[in-house]
Amino acid sequence: MALDTEKIIADLKEASILELNDLVKAIEDEFGVSAAAPVAAAGAAGGDAAAEQTEFDVELASEGSAKVKTIKVVKDITGLGLKDAKGLVDNVPSVIKEGVSKDEAEDIKAKLEEVGASVNLK
């Protein structure tokens, strides 16, 4: 069986974020791997272990009691369409934004907590 790399890439470009998220989870489950970024080995090797984290992932842990308001805030934050934003909220825990600054992560967290959602910064 030969893989058609160009077709696979074209299909990935057309997929929604929610579909790509499901694909990653399926690959992780099937092959027993993780798509998470590896932890920097420099800290374990005696490097600058006390370095402050500069990039954060904002994870929605719970949509809270005002699910519709949470969906609207997620839609505004991510720029996704209503269907994709609803998909992220329906499938908590889900990462809303990746690799953002501390200030932006705190701002996003405040907006989501304002509508009753529960948020983790990683």
Disulfide bonds with the S-S distance in Angstrom:
none
